[in-house]
């Protein structure tokens, strides 16, 4: 069995004129992350690995989850290829995961997150919101060729307030 947890980065700020990958989180994103972390904590897998896009908004969100879920540094990695808005590219990164890892949590961007959730899971979403988390389980021993997953959980901040 493999579990894939996809988390869209928190709400980002457009206050300053910065390159896209340097935009920081808004205050609301920290509150939203806290809500989702608390709701998700009972589902946490002790061997979970986190991969994050290097973009400031995604990496900051990932670090909040890492700390809130007590994930060790050894299971936290920044992957340049996760700074993508393309679902097929995101899927390639997921499929590169070592099969020794059973549970993978990824922090990235839309529309790639919504695309992959809808492609792999058994529920369709119009849009994965900022700080939205979805967990999909697969009856397989390999990350390659993922399909026909079961959407076990989705946590969206607006539903937790």
Steps between C-alpha positions, in 0.01 A plus 500: 500500500612854422351821637538828318417822681485811284493843665462822308709782646338755730347827384777720365546872513503724194594813702850531370617485140695175526576217258236226523723253687588762766147594606452448878195375687222727624413496872189295420719217368650439844155466658383273219809280537439468873140386437599240242797371704278448805233322294761284323715411802297186578566367148876559510722209406818474708706422190354778287738681265446863395604648167452869426533746216771760565259792447481701822124455544518119459818453702370713788176299504697172492717612792190584706372145441844349566517671838133445587518128416852448643654373177880462529737684267606165351152460349465853364625593155470799268461397136550757224269307263205557735489864395259409223146585400474200266327185625700264276828648627383466862407138436850431361653633823267281711585194292873563565445422870696207641270202559636466856290807587141404584352845572599810305375852574556758228472881521445671168289717276176517307380409245736198521372397845133496396590322177688218674239459777227465237709269281604262777220510756138385487351843581502807276565851626449822305794654682728399786505818710809653658617284792262230374614145578392179328609146582477225239580133563616252237506121510849473355860458610638747245468873439532441127181483294268617778129473421162415651574646842244539776459852638506434875494855627478861398547789739426852380542796740154645435343170614699502824409849624 
